[in-house]
Protein backbone atom coordinates (compact mmCIF):
# COMPACT_ATOMS: atom_id res chain seq x y z
CA UNK A 1 0.00 0.00 0.00
CA UNK A 2 1.43 3.35 -1.05
CA UNK A 3 1.66 5.93 1.69
CA UNK A 4 0.93 9.45 0.51
CA UNK A 5 2.48 12.08 2.77
CA UNK A 6 0.13 14.65 4.24
CA UNK A 7 0.18 17.97 2.43
CA UNK A 8 -1.95 20.67 4.06
CA UNK A 9 -3.95 22.94 1.78
CA UNK A 10 -2.79 26.56 1.76
CA UNK A 11 -5.13 29.11 0.29
CA UNK A 12 -3.28 31.13 -2.39
CA UNK A 13 -4.86 34.27 -0.99
CA UNK A 14 -2.96 33.74 2.27
CA UNK A 15 0.34 34.78 0.66
CA UNK A 16 -1.00 38.26 -0.03
CA UNK A 17 -2.82 38.60 3.30
CA UNK A 18 -0.14 40.70 4.99
CA UNK A 19 0.11 42.96 1.95
CA UNK A 20 -3.66 43.48 1.90
CA UNK A 21 -3.67 44.29 5.60
CA UNK A 22 -0.62 46.53 5.34
CA UNK A 23 -0.31 47.72 1.70
CA UNK A 24 2.95 49.32 0.51
CA UNK A 25 3.46 52.93 1.51
CA UNK A 26 5.61 55.40 -0.41
CA UNK A 27 6.60 58.86 0.78
CA UNK A 28 8.31 61.45 -1.44
CA UNK A 29 10.12 64.00 0.77
CA UNK A 30 11.56 67.19 -0.71
CA UNK A 31 12.12 68.95 2.63
CA UNK A 32 14.72 66.79 4.38
CA UNK A 33 17.66 67.69 2.11
CA UNK A 34 18.46 70.66 -0.10
CA UNK A 35 20.23 68.70 -2.82
CA UNK A 36 18.07 65.60 -3.31
CA UNK A 37 14.61 64.07 -2.95
CA UNK A 38 14.01 61.24 -0.48
CA UNK A 39 11.94 58.31 -1.72
CA UNK A 40 10.91 56.21 1.30
CA UNK A 41 9.27 52.82 0.88
CA UNK A 42 7.65 50.71 3.60
CA UNK A 43 6.28 47.33 2.52
CA UNK A 44 5.86 43.65 3.26
CA UNK A 45 9.01 41.88 2.10
CA UNK A 46 9.45 39.35 -0.70
CA UNK A 47 12.41 38.05 -2.68
CA UNK A 48 13.38 40.52 -5.39
CA UNK A 49 11.39 43.50 -4.11
CA UNK A 50 14.52 45.65 -3.77
CA UNK A 51 15.43 45.05 -7.42
CA UNK A 52 11.86 45.90 -8.46
CA UNK A 53 12.00 49.23 -6.62
CA UNK A 54 15.37 50.17 -8.11
CA UNK A 55 14.15 49.12 -11.56
CA UNK A 56 11.25 51.59 -11.36
CA UNK A 57 13.62 54.46 -10.53
CA UNK A 58 16.28 53.56 -13.11
CA UNK A 59 13.68 53.21 -15.88
CA UNK A 60 12.84 56.85 -15.15
CA UNK A 61 16.55 57.70 -15.63
CA UNK A 62 16.78 58.94 -12.04
CA UNK A 63 20.09 59.10 -10.19
CA UNK A 64 20.30 57.17 -6.90
CA UNK A 65 23.19 58.67 -4.95
CA UNK A 66 22.54 56.98 -1.61
CA UNK A 67 20.28 54.35 -0.09
CA UNK A 68 19.68 52.62 3.25
CA UNK A 69 17.96 49.25 3.25
CA UNK A 70 16.59 46.95 5.93
CA UNK A 71 14.33 43.93 5.46
CA UNK A 72 14.57 41.78 8.56
CA UNK A 73 11.45 40.24 10.08
CA UNK A 74 9.43 40.00 6.88
CA UNK A 75 9.20 43.78 6.47
CA UNK A 76 10.99 45.97 3.95
CA UNK A 77 12.11 49.57 4.59
CA UNK A 78 14.19 51.50 2.09
CA UNK A 79 15.27 55.12 1.68
CA UNK A 80 16.57 56.35 -1.68
CA UNK A 81 18.31 59.70 -2.22
CA UNK A 82 17.46 60.62 -5.81
CA UNK A 83 17.81 63.45 -8.33
CA UNK A 84 17.19 63.84 -12.02
CA UNK A 85 20.02 63.55 -14.57
CA UNK A 86 20.93 67.22 -14.03
CA UNK A 87 21.24 66.82 -10.27
CA UNK A 88 17.95 68.56 -9.48
CA UNK A 89 15.32 67.52 -6.96
CA UNK A 90 12.07 66.02 -8.22
CA UNK A 91 9.45 68.77 -8.33
CA UNK A 92 7.11 67.61 -11.10
CA UNK A 93 3.92 66.58 -9.26
CA UNK A 94 2.95 64.17 -12.03
CA UNK A 95 6.34 62.47 -11.83
CA UNK A 96 6.04 62.20 -8.04
CA UNK A 97 2.57 60.68 -8.36
CA UNK A 98 3.84 58.24 -10.98
CA UNK A 99 6.69 57.11 -8.71
CA UNK A 100 4.29 56.56 -5.81
CA UNK A 101 1.91 54.53 -7.95
CA UNK A 102 4.63 52.58 -9.75
CA UNK A 103 6.49 51.58 -6.58
CA UNK A 104 3.28 50.33 -4.99
CA UNK A 105 2.12 48.65 -8.20
CA UNK A 106 5.47 46.92 -8.77
CA UNK A 107 4.85 45.04 -5.54
CA UNK A 108 1.76 43.56 -7.21
CA UNK A 109 3.36 43.09 -10.63
CA UNK A 110 1.36 45.96 -12.14
CA UNK A 111 2.14 49.48 -13.29
CA UNK A 112 1.02 53.03 -12.70
CA UNK A 113 -2.38 54.05 -13.97
CA UNK A 114 -2.67 54.91 -17.67
CA UNK A 115 -4.04 58.36 -16.77
CA UNK A 116 -0.89 59.26 -14.84
CA UNK A 117 1.34 57.91 -17.62
CA UNK A 118 -0.46 60.11 -20.16
CA UNK A 119 -0.07 63.18 -17.93
CA UNK A 120 3.64 62.46 -17.56
CA UNK A 121 4.00 62.84 -21.36
CA UNK A 122 6.85 60.37 -21.68
CA UNK A 123 7.32 56.66 -22.23
CA UNK A 124 8.04 55.20 -18.80
CA UNK A 125 7.72 51.53 -19.60
CA UNK A 126 10.81 49.43 -18.88
CA UNK A 127 12.97 50.24 -21.87
CA UNK A 128 12.50 47.89 -24.80
CA UNK A 129 10.42 45.43 -22.79
CA UNK A 130 7.72 44.46 -25.26
CA UNK A 131 4.78 42.19 -24.61
CA UNK A 132 3.58 42.69 -28.21
CA UNK A 133 6.66 41.50 -30.15
CA UNK A 134 8.48 38.21 -30.55
CA UNK A 135 11.82 38.23 -28.70
CA UNK A 136 14.97 36.87 -30.33
CA UNK A 137 17.78 36.12 -27.86
CA UNK A 138 21.29 35.38 -29.17
CA UNK A 139 24.52 34.60 -27.32
CA UNK A 140 27.86 33.56 -28.75
CA UNK A 141 31.41 34.59 -29.56
CA UNK A 142 31.79 38.33 -30.14
CA UNK A 143 33.16 39.17 -33.58
CA UNK A 144 33.01 42.12 -35.99
CA UNK A 145 29.88 42.14 -38.13
CA UNK A 146 27.82 39.74 -35.97
CA UNK A 147 24.97 42.19 -35.40
CA UNK A 148 25.05 43.20 -39.07
CA UNK A 149 24.70 39.60 -40.23
CA UNK A 150 21.83 38.85 -37.83
CA UNK A 151 19.87 41.98 -38.77
CA UNK A 152 20.46 41.32 -42.50
CA UNK A 153 19.00 37.81 -42.19
CA UNK A 154 16.00 39.18 -40.28
CA UNK A 155 15.41 41.74 -43.05
CA UNK A 156 15.63 39.06 -45.76
CA UNK A 157 13.09 36.95 -43.85
CA UNK A 158 10.65 39.87 -43.77
CA UNK A 159 11.11 40.72 -40.07
CA UNK A 160 11.06 44.29 -38.78
CA UNK A 161 13.11 45.16 -35.67
CA UNK A 162 11.39 47.90 -33.62
CA UNK A 163 13.88 47.53 -30.74
CA UNK A 164 17.20 45.80 -30.04
CA UNK A 165 19.91 45.82 -27.38
CA UNK A 166 23.37 44.22 -27.52
CA UNK A 167 26.20 43.89 -24.98
CA UNK A 168 29.70 42.45 -25.34
CA UNK A 169 31.98 41.28 -22.53
CA UNK A 170 35.06 39.07 -22.31
CA UNK A 171 34.88 38.17 -26.05
CA UNK A 172 31.24 37.09 -25.65
CA UNK A 173 28.12 38.80 -27.03
CA UNK A 174 24.47 38.82 -25.97
CA UNK A 175 21.71 40.42 -28.05
CA UNK A 176 17.95 40.75 -27.73
CA UNK A 177 15.96 41.72 -30.83
CA UNK A 178 12.23 42.43 -30.64
CA UNK A 179 10.82 41.50 -34.03
CA UNK A 180 7.49 41.64 -35.87
CA UNK A 181 6.10 40.81 -39.29
CA UNK A 182 7.47 43.48 -41.62
CA UNK A 183 4.35 43.60 -43.81
CA UNK A 184 1.55 43.35 -41.28
CA UNK A 185 3.29 44.81 -38.22
CA UNK A 186 2.05 41.93 -36.09
CA UNK A 187 3.85 39.52 -33.76
CA UNK A 188 5.34 36.44 -35.39
CA UNK A 189 3.59 33.48 -33.78
CA UNK A 190 3.27 30.86 -36.54
CA UNK A 191 5.35 27.82 -35.44
CA UNK A 192 6.66 27.13 -38.95
CA UNK A 193 7.84 30.73 -39.38
CA UNK A 194 9.48 30.77 -35.94
CA UNK A 195 11.26 27.51 -36.72
CA UNK A 196 12.49 28.85 -40.08
CA UNK A 197 13.82 32.08 -38.56
CA UNK A 198 15.56 30.19 -35.77
CA UNK A 199 17.11 27.74 -38.23
CA UNK A 200 18.53 30.51 -40.43
CA UNK A 201 19.94 32.41 -37.46
CA UNK A 202 21.54 29.27 -36.06
CA UNK A 203 23.52 29.04 -39.29
CA UNK A 204 24.69 32.66 -39.06
CA UNK A 205 25.63 32.55 -35.37
CA UNK A 206 27.33 29.17 -35.64
CA UNK A 207 29.33 29.98 -38.79
CA UNK A 208 32.37 31.34 -36.93
CA UNK A 209 32.21 29.20 -33.80
CA UNK A 210 34.95 26.68 -33.15
CA UNK A 211 34.50 23.21 -31.75
CA UNK A 212 33.27 23.30 -28.17
CA UNK A 213 32.37 27.01 -28.21
CA UNK A 214 28.90 27.64 -26.83
CA UNK A 215 26.17 29.62 -28.55
CA UNK A 216 22.40 29.91 -28.37
CA UNK A 217 19.52 31.24 -30.47
CA UNK A 218 16.09 31.41 -28.87
CA UNK A 219 12.77 32.84 -30.03
CA UNK A 220 9.91 33.51 -27.61
CA UNK A 221 6.41 34.63 -28.54
CA UNK A 222 4.73 37.63 -26.87
CA UNK A 223 3.83 37.06 -23.24
CA UNK A 224 2.80 39.11 -20.21
CA UNK A 225 5.31 39.55 -17.41
CA UNK A 226 8.34 39.38 -19.70
CA UNK A 227 11.64 39.94 -17.89
CA UNK A 228 13.15 43.42 -18.04
CA UNK A 229 15.42 43.54 -21.10
CA UNK A 230 18.60 44.60 -19.32
CA UNK A 231 18.08 42.09 -16.52
CA UNK A 232 17.54 39.44 -19.19
CA UNK A 233 20.87 40.42 -20.82
CA UNK A 234 22.60 39.82 -17.49
CA UNK A 235 20.93 36.40 -17.30
CA UNK A 236 22.00 35.51 -20.84
CA UNK A 237 25.62 36.46 -20.26
CA UNK A 238 25.68 34.61 -16.94
CA UNK A 239 24.31 31.49 -18.67
CA UNK A 240 27.09 31.97 -21.24
CA UNK A 241 29.57 31.91 -18.31
CA UNK A 242 31.27 35.19 -19.20
CA UNK A 243 32.02 35.70 -15.49
CA UNK A 244 34.63 32.92 -15.44
CA UNK A 245 37.32 35.23 -16.87
CA UNK A 246 36.58 38.10 -14.46
CA UNK A 247 39.20 39.17 -11.96
CA UNK A 248 39.05 42.10 -9.60
CA UNK A 249 41.94 43.96 -8.01
CA UNK A 250 44.10 41.59 -5.97
CA UNK A 251 45.85 44.37 -4.10
CA UNK A 252 45.29 45.10 -0.43
CA UNK A 253 44.38 48.34 1.29
CA UNK A 254 47.19 50.16 -0.49
CA UNK A 255 45.45 49.61 -3.82
CA UNK A 256 42.03 50.78 -2.68
CA UNK A 257 42.35 54.55 -2.89
CA UNK A 258 42.32 55.76 -6.48
CA UNK A 259 42.32 52.28 -8.01
CA UNK A 260 40.02 52.13 -11.03
CA UNK A 261 39.58 48.36 -10.93
CA UNK A 262 36.63 46.69 -9.25
CA UNK A 263 37.13 45.58 -5.64
CA UNK A 264 34.87 42.90 -4.11
CA UNK A 265 35.49 41.64 -0.57
CA UNK A 266 33.29 39.01 1.09
CA UNK A 267 33.46 38.47 4.85
CA UNK A 268 31.34 36.80 7.51
CA UNK A 269 29.27 38.40 10.23
CA UNK A 270 28.97 35.26 12.34
CA UNK A 271 27.23 36.85 15.31
CA UNK A 272 24.29 37.85 13.09
CA UNK A 273 24.51 35.00 10.57
CA UNK A 274 25.19 37.14 7.49
CA UNK A 275 27.76 37.20 4.72
CA UNK A 276 29.00 40.76 4.17
CA UNK A 277 29.77 41.90 0.61
CA UNK A 278 31.76 45.08 0.07
CA UNK A 279 32.12 46.50 -3.45
CA UNK A 280 34.10 49.53 -4.56
CA UNK A 281 34.44 50.62 -8.18
CA UNK A 282 34.08 53.54 -10.57
CA UNK A 283 30.56 54.96 -10.36
CA UNK A 284 28.30 54.99 -13.42
CA UNK A 285 24.58 55.02 -14.30
CA UNK A 286 22.56 51.94 -13.29
CA UNK A 287 25.34 50.44 -11.18
CA UNK A 288 22.99 49.61 -8.30
CA UNK A 289 20.51 47.97 -10.68
CA UNK A 290 23.23 45.80 -12.23
CA UNK A 291 24.57 44.67 -8.85
CA UNK A 292 21.11 43.75 -7.59
CA UNK A 293 20.40 41.79 -10.77
CA UNK A 294 23.39 39.57 -9.97
CA UNK A 295 22.49 39.10 -6.29
CA UNK A 296 18.80 38.44 -6.96
CA UNK A 297 19.28 36.02 -9.86
CA UNK A 298 21.92 34.11 -7.88
CA UNK A 299 19.26 33.62 -5.19
CA UNK A 300 20.74 35.86 -2.51
CA UNK A 301 18.54 37.86 -0.15
CA UNK A 302 19.65 41.35 0.90
CA UNK A 303 18.75 41.92 4.56
CA UNK A 304 20.62 45.18 5.12
CA UNK A 305 22.59 47.50 2.87
CA UNK A 306 24.15 50.95 2.91
CA UNK A 307 24.87 52.52 -0.46
CA UNK A 308 26.28 55.88 -1.51
CA UNK A 309 28.51 57.60 -4.07
CA UNK A 310 31.26 60.15 -3.66
CA UNK A 311 32.95 61.81 -6.58
CA UNK A 312 33.62 59.29 -9.32
CA UNK A 313 33.77 56.30 -6.95
CA UNK A 314 30.95 54.09 -5.72
CA UNK A 315 30.79 51.84 -2.67
CA UNK A 316 28.19 49.23 -1.77
CA UNK A 317 27.82 47.02 1.29
CA UNK A 318 25.30 44.20 1.57
CA UNK A 319 24.42 41.86 4.42
CA UNK A 320 23.13 38.78 2.63
CA UNK A 321 22.12 35.15 2.94
CA UNK A 322 21.09 32.61 0.35
CA UNK A 323 17.35 32.05 -0.04
CA UNK A 324 17.69 28.84 2.01
CA UNK A 325 19.09 30.89 4.91
CA UNK A 326 22.71 29.77 4.49
CA UNK A 327 25.72 32.05 4.27
CA UNK A 328 28.70 31.73 1.93
CA UNK A 329 30.73 29.19 3.86
CA UNK A 330 33.13 27.89 1.19
CA UNK A 331 35.85 29.58 -0.80
CA UNK A 332 34.28 28.36 -4.05
CA UNK A 333 30.99 30.11 -3.20
CA UNK A 334 32.78 33.36 -2.40
CA UNK A 335 34.91 33.09 -5.53
CA UNK A 336 31.91 32.59 -7.81
CA UNK A 337 29.90 35.43 -6.26
CA UNK A 338 32.92 37.73 -6.56
CA UNK A 339 33.32 36.89 -10.25
CA UNK A 340 29.59 37.29 -10.96
CA UNK A 341 29.46 40.71 -9.27
CA UNK A 342 32.51 41.91 -11.21
CA UNK A 343 30.93 40.68 -14.45
CA UNK A 344 27.63 42.43 -13.69
CA UNK A 345 29.51 45.68 -13.05
CA UNK A 346 31.74 45.43 -16.14
CA UNK A 347 29.16 44.39 -18.76
CA UNK A 348 27.67 47.85 -19.11
CA UNK A 349 31.01 49.69 -19.10
CA UNK A 350 31.25 51.36 -22.51
CA UNK A 351 34.19 51.12 -24.91
CA UNK A 352 34.75 53.13 -28.08
CA UNK A 353 33.14 56.09 -29.78
CA UNK A 354 29.51 56.71 -28.92
CA UNK A 355 27.24 57.62 -31.84
CA UNK A 356 23.68 58.80 -31.22
CA UNK A 357 21.43 58.21 -34.23
CA UNK A 358 17.99 59.66 -34.93
CA UNK A 359 16.39 58.92 -38.28
CA UNK A 360 13.20 57.83 -40.01
CA UNK A 361 11.89 54.47 -38.87
CA UNK A 362 11.79 52.01 -41.73
CA UNK A 363 12.01 48.35 -42.56
CA UNK A 364 15.65 47.19 -42.58
CA UNK A 365 17.01 50.24 -40.73
CA UNK A 366 19.11 48.23 -38.26
CA UNK A 367 20.52 46.18 -41.13
CA UNK A 368 21.53 49.34 -43.00
CA UNK A 369 23.14 51.00 -39.98
CA UNK A 370 25.15 47.95 -38.87
CA UNK A 371 26.20 47.23 -42.47
CA UNK A 372 27.63 50.75 -42.67
CA UNK A 373 29.67 50.03 -39.54
CA UNK A 374 30.91 46.70 -40.93
CA UNK A 375 31.85 48.09 -44.36
CA UNK A 376 33.87 50.83 -42.68
CA UNK A 377 35.79 48.30 -40.60
CA UNK A 378 34.07 49.09 -37.30
CA UNK A 379 33.03 46.75 -34.50
CA UNK A 380 30.02 47.40 -32.22
CA UNK A 381 30.81 46.89 -28.52
CA UNK A 382 27.39 47.97 -27.22
CA UNK A 383 24.19 49.13 -28.86
CA UNK A 384 20.62 50.08 -28.10
CA UNK A 385 17.97 51.11 -30.61
CA UNK A 386 14.24 51.72 -30.34
CA UNK A 387 11.38 53.26 -32.28
CA UNK A 388 8.68 55.74 -31.39
CA UNK A 389 6.13 56.13 -34.14
CA UNK A 390 7.88 57.31 -37.30
CA UNK A 391 11.19 57.99 -35.55
CA UNK A 392 13.99 55.59 -34.65
CA UNK A 393 16.68 56.50 -32.14
CA UNK A 394 19.66 54.55 -30.93
CA UNK A 395 23.16 54.67 -29.48
CA UNK A 396 26.11 52.63 -30.72
CA UNK A 397 29.59 52.29 -29.22
CA UNK A 398 32.00 51.53 -32.06
CA UNK A 399 35.73 50.85 -32.45
CA UNK A 400 37.92 49.87 -35.37
CA UNK A 401 38.86 46.23 -35.86
CA UNK A 402 41.93 46.65 -33.65
CA UNK A 403 40.00 48.25 -30.80
CA UNK A 404 41.36 51.73 -31.52
CA UNK A 405 39.63 55.08 -31.89
CA UNK A 406 37.50 55.83 -34.94
CA UNK A 407 38.99 58.61 -37.06
CA UNK A 408 37.02 61.67 -38.10
CA UNK A 409 36.98 60.74 -41.79
CA UNK A 410 35.22 57.47 -41.02
CA UNK A 411 32.68 59.33 -38.87
CA UNK A 412 31.88 61.66 -41.77
CA UNK A 413 31.39 58.69 -44.11
CA UNK A 414 29.02 57.09 -41.59
CA UNK A 415 26.95 60.26 -41.38
CA UNK A 416 26.50 60.26 -45.15
CA UNK A 417 25.63 56.57 -45.38
CA UNK A 418 23.25 56.37 -42.42
CA UNK A 419 21.40 59.63 -43.04
CA UNK A 420 19.24 61.45 -40.52
CA UNK A 421 21.00 62.87 -37.47
CA UNK A 422 24.26 61.26 -36.30
CA UNK A 423 25.79 62.86 -33.20
CA UNK A 424 29.22 62.04 -31.78
CA UNK A 425 28.70 62.08 -28.01
CA UNK A 426 32.11 61.09 -26.65
CA UNK A 427 35.34 59.40 -27.64
CA UNK A 428 36.92 56.30 -26.08
CA UNK A 429 34.84 56.45 -22.93
CA UNK A 430 36.00 53.31 -21.15
CA UNK A 431 34.46 54.36 -17.86
CA UNK A 432 31.46 56.56 -17.18
CA UNK A 433 32.21 58.76 -14.18
CA UNK A 434 28.78 60.33 -13.88
CA UNK A 435 27.43 59.83 -10.38
CA UNK A 436 24.37 57.69 -10.45
CA UNK A 437 23.85 54.66 -8.44
CA UNK A 438 25.98 53.70 -5.52
CA UNK A 439 28.70 53.96 -2.89
CA UNK A 440 29.45 52.87 0.64
CA UNK A 441 32.10 53.51 3.28
CA UNK A 442 32.91 50.79 5.75
CA UNK A 443 35.84 48.75 7.04
CA UNK A 444 35.72 45.00 6.61
CA UNK A 445 34.79 43.16 9.76
CA UNK A 446 37.07 40.36 8.70
CA UNK A 447 40.42 42.11 8.52
CA UNK A 448 42.28 44.84 6.69
CA UNK A 449 41.02 48.36 6.15
CA UNK A 450 39.38 49.01 2.81
CA UNK A 451 40.49 52.64 2.75
CA UNK A 452 41.98 55.29 4.98
CA UNK A 453 38.70 56.75 6.19
CA UNK A 454 37.74 56.19 9.83
CA UNK A 455 35.75 53.10 10.68
CA UNK A 456 32.13 53.19 11.64
CA UNK A 457 29.40 50.69 12.38
CA UNK A 458 27.03 50.10 9.49
CA UNK A 459 24.46 48.71 11.92
CA UNK A 460 24.45 51.89 14.01
CA UNK A 461 24.27 54.09 10.92
CA UNK A 462 21.56 52.02 9.29
CA UNK A 463 19.31 51.82 12.31
CA UNK A 464 19.75 55.47 13.29
CA UNK A 465 18.73 56.50 9.77
CA UNK A 466 15.78 54.13 9.62
CA UNK A 467 14.53 55.01 13.11
CA UNK A 468 14.65 58.71 12.28
CA UNK A 469 12.89 58.26 8.94
CA UNK A 470 10.40 55.55 9.82
CA UNK A 471 8.35 57.97 11.90
CA UNK A 472 7.46 59.85 8.75
CA UNK A 473 5.67 56.82 7.33
CA UNK A 474 2.81 57.31 9.77
CA UNK A 475 1.99 60.55 8.00
CA UNK A 476 1.32 58.88 4.67
Residue pairs with C-beta under 8 A, 6 or more apart in sequence:
18 44
18 74
19 43
19 44
19 107
19 108
22 44
23 104
24 41
24 42
24 43
24 44
24 103
24 104
24 107
25 41
25 42
25 43
25 104
25 473
25 476
26 39
26 40
26 41
26 42
26 99
26 100
26 103
26 104
26 476
27 38
27 39
27 40
27 42
27 472
27 473
27 475
27 476
28 37
28 38
28 39
28 40
28 90
28 96
28 99
28 100
29 37
29 38
29 39
29 40
29 472
30 37
30 38
30 89
30 90
30 91
32 38
33 81
35 83
35 87
35 89
36 65
36 66
36 81
36 82
36 83
36 89
37 81
37 82
37 83
37 89
37 90
38 79
38 80
38 81
38 82
38 469
39 57
39 79
39 80
39 82
39 99
39 103
40 77
40 78
40 79
40 80
40 469
40 472
40 473
41 53
41 76
41 77
41 78
41 79
41 80
41 103
42 75
42 76
42 77
42 470
42 473
42 476
43 49
43 75
43 76
43 107
44 74
44 75
44 76
44 107
45 71
45 74
45 75
45 76
46 76
46 107
47 296
47 301
47 323
48 296
49 71
49 76
49 107
50 69
50 71
50 76
50 78
50 292
50 296
50 302
50 305
51 231
51 289
51 292
51 293
51 296
52 106
52 107
53 78
53 80
53 103
53 106
54 64
54 288
54 289
54 292
55 106
55 126
55 228
55 231
55 289
56 99
56 102
56 103
56 106
57 64
57 80
57 82
57 99
58 64
58 285
58 286
58 288
58 289
58 437
59 124
59 125
59 126
59 127
60 95
60 98
60 99
60 124
61 84
61 85
62 82
62 83
62 84
62 85
62 90
63 82
63 83
63 84
63 85
63 87
63 285
63 435
63 436
63 437
64 80
64 81
64 82
64 288
64 307
64 436
64 437
64 438
65 81
65 82
65 83
65 308
65 309
65 435
65 436
65 439
66 80
66 81
66 307
66 308
66 309
66 439
67 78
67 79
67 80
67 81
67 288
67 305
67 306
67 307
67 308
67 438
68 78
68 79
68 305
68 306
68 307
68 461
68 462
68 465
68 466
69 77
69 78
69 79
69 302
69 304
69 305
69 306
69 307
69 462
70 76
70 77
70 78
70 303
70 304
70 462
70 463
70 466
71 77
71 301
71 302
71 303
71 304
72 303
72 304
77 466
77 470
79 465
79 466
79 469
81 308
82 90
83 89
83 90
84 90
90 96
90 99
94 116
94 119
94 120
95 120
97 116
98 112
98 116
98 117
98 120
98 124
101 112
101 113
101 116
102 111
102 112
102 124
105 111
105 112
109 225
111 117
111 125
112 124
117 124
123 388
126 228
126 229
127 229
127 230
127 384
127 386
128 163
128 164
128 165
128 176
128 178
128 229
128 384
128 386
129 226
129 227
129 228
129 229
130 162
130 163
130 178
130 222
130 226
131 222
131 223
131 224
131 226
132 180
132 187
132 222
133 162
133 163
133 178
133 179
133 180
133 187
133 222
134 178
134 179
134 180
134 187
134 188
134 189
134 194
134 219
134 220
134 221
134 222
135 176
135 177
135 178
135 179
135 219
135 220
135 226
136 154
136 175
136 176
136 177
136 178
136 179
136 197
136 201
136 217
136 218
136 219
137 174
137 175
137 176
137 216
137 217
137 218
137 219
137 220
137 232
137 236
138 150
138 173
138 174
138 175
138 176
138 177
138 201
138 205
138 215
138 216
138 217
138 218
139 172
139 173
139 174
139 175
139 214
139 215
139 216
139 236
139 237
139 239
139 240
140 146
140 172
140 173
140 205
140 206
140 209
140 213
140 214
140 215
140 216
140 240
141 171
141 172
141 173
141 208
141 209
141 213
141 215
142 168
142 171
142 172
142 173
143 173
143 208
144 374
144 377
144 378
144 379
144 401
145 370
145 374
145 379
146 173
146 175
146 205
147 166
147 175
147 366
147 370
147 380
147 383
148 367
148 370
148 371
148 373
148 374
149 204
150 175
150 177
150 201
150 204
150 205
151 161
151 164
151 177
151 366
151 367
151 370
152 367
152 370
152 371
153 200
153 201
153 204
154 161
154 177
154 179
154 197
154 201
154 366
154 367
155 182
155 363
155 364
155 367
157 196
157 197
157 200
158 181
158 182
158 183
159 179
159 180
159 181
159 182
159 188
159 197
160 179
160 180
160 181
160 182
160 185
160 363
161 177
161 178
161 179
161 365
161 366
161 385
162 178
162 179
162 180
162 361
162 386
162 387
163 177
163 178
163 385
163 386
163 387
164 175
164 176
164 177
164 178
164 366
164 383
164 384
164 385
165 175
165 176
165 229
165 230
165 233
165 383
165 384
165 385
166 173
166 174
166 175
166 176
166 380
166 382
166 383
166 384
167 173
167 174
167 175
167 233
167 237
167 347
167 348
167 382
168 174
168 380
168 381
168 382
169 237
169 242
169 343
169 346
169 347
170 242
170 245
170 246
170 343
172 237
172 240
172 242
174 233
174 236
174 237
174 240
176 229
176 232
176 233
176 236
179 188
179 197
180 186
180 187
180 188
181 187
181 188
182 363
187 221
187 222
188 194
188 197
188 219
188 221
189 221
189 222
194 219
194 221
197 219
198 217
198 218
198 219
201 217
202 217
205 215
205 217
206 215
209 215
214 240
214 241
216 236
216 239
216 240
220 226
227 235
230 286
230 289
230 290
230 293
231 293
231 297
233 347
234 290
234 293
234 294
234 297
234 344
234 347
235 293
235 297
237 243
237 343
237 347
238 294
238 297
238 340
238 343
242 343
242 347
243 336
243 339
243 340
243 342
243 343
244 339
246 339
246 340
246 342
246 343
246 346
247 339
247 342
248 261
248 262
248 263
248 264
248 338
248 342
249 255
249 259
249 261
249 262
249 263
251 259
252 448
253 448
253 449
253 450
253 451
253 452
255 261
255 263
256 263
256 280
256 450
256 451
257 451
257 452
260 282
260 431
261 281
262 279
262 280
262 281
262 341
262 342
262 345
262 346
263 278
263 279
263 280
263 281
263 450
264 277
264 278
264 279
264 337
264 338
264 341
264 342
265 277
265 278
265 444
265 446
265 450
266 275
266 276
266 277
266 278
266 328
266 334
266 337
266 338
267 275
267 276
267 278
267 444
267 445
267 446
267 447
268 274
268 275
268 276
268 327
268 328
268 445
268 446
269 275
269 276
269 319
269 445
272 319
273 321
273 327
274 303
274 304
274 319
274 320
274 321
274 327
275 319
275 320
275 321
275 327
275 328
275 334
276 317
276 318
276 319
276 320
276 444
276 445
276 446
277 295
277 316
277 317
277 318
277 320
277 337
277 341
278 315
278 316
278 317
278 440
278 442
278 444
278 450
279 291
279 314
279 315
279 316
279 317
279 341
279 345
279 438
279 440
280 313
280 314
280 315
280 316
280 439
280 440
280 450
280 451
281 287
281 313
281 314
281 345
282 312
282 313
282 314
282 431
282 432
282 433
283 309
283 311
283 312
283 313
283 314
283 433
283 434
283 435
283 436
283 437
283 438
283 439
284 314
284 348
284 349
284 431
284 432
284 433
284 434
284 436
284 437
285 432
285 434
285 436
285 437
286 348
286 436
286 437
287 314
287 345
287 436
287 437
287 438
288 307
288 316
288 437
288 438
289 437
290 344
290 345
290 347
290 348
291 316
291 341
291 344
291 345
291 438
292 302
293 344
294 340
294 341
294 343
294 344
295 302
295 318
295 320
295 341
298 337
298 340
299 322
299 323
300 320
300 321
300 322
300 323
300 337
301 320
301 321
301 322
301 323
302 318
302 319
302 320
303 319
303 320
303 321
304 318
304 319
304 458
304 459
304 462
305 316
305 317
305 318
305 319
305 440
306 317
306 440
306 442
306 458
306 461
306 462
307 315
307 316
307 317
307 437
307 438
307 439
307 440
308 314
308 315
308 438
308 439
308 440
308 441
309 315
309 435
309 436
309 437
309 438
309 439
310 439
310 441
311 435
312 433
312 435
313 439
314 437
314 438
314 439
315 438
315 439
315 440
315 441
315 442
316 438
316 439
316 440
317 440
317 442
317 458
319 458
320 327
321 327
322 328
328 334
328 337
348 382
349 430
349 431
349 432
350 381
350 382
350 397
350 429
350 430
350 432
351 381
351 382
351 397
351 399
351 403
351 428
351 429
351 430
352 379
352 381
352 382
352 397
352 398
352 399
352 405
352 406
352 428
352 429
353 397
353 398
353 399
353 405
353 406
353 411
353 424
353 426
353 427
353 428
354 395
354 396
354 397
354 424
354 425
354 426
354 429
355 395
355 396
355 397
355 398
355 411
355 414
355 422
355 423
355 424
355 425
356 393
356 394
356 395
356 421
356 422
356 423
356 425
357 369
357 385
357 392
357 393
357 394
357 395
357 396
357 418
357 420
357 421
357 422
357 423
358 391
358 392
358 393
358 420
358 421
358 423
359 365
359 391
359 392
359 418
359 419
359 420
359 421
360 390
360 391
360 392
360 419
360 420
361 387
361 389
361 390
361 391
361 392
362 392
365 392
366 385
368 418
369 385
369 394
369 396
369 418
370 380
372 414
372 417
372 418
373 379
373 380
373 396
373 398
373 414
376 410
376 413
376 414
377 400
377 401
377 410
378 398
378 399
378 400
378 401
378 406
378 410
379 398
379 399
379 400
379 401
379 403
380 396
380 397
380 398
381 397
381 398
381 399
382 396
382 397
383 394
383 395
383 396
383 397
384 394
384 395
385 392
385 393
385 394
385 395
385 396
386 392
386 393
386 394
387 393
395 425
398 406
399 405
399 406
400 406
400 410
405 427
405 428
411 422
411 424
414 422
415 422
441 451
441 453
441 456
442 450
442 455
442 456
442 458
443 449
443 450
443 455
444 450
449 455
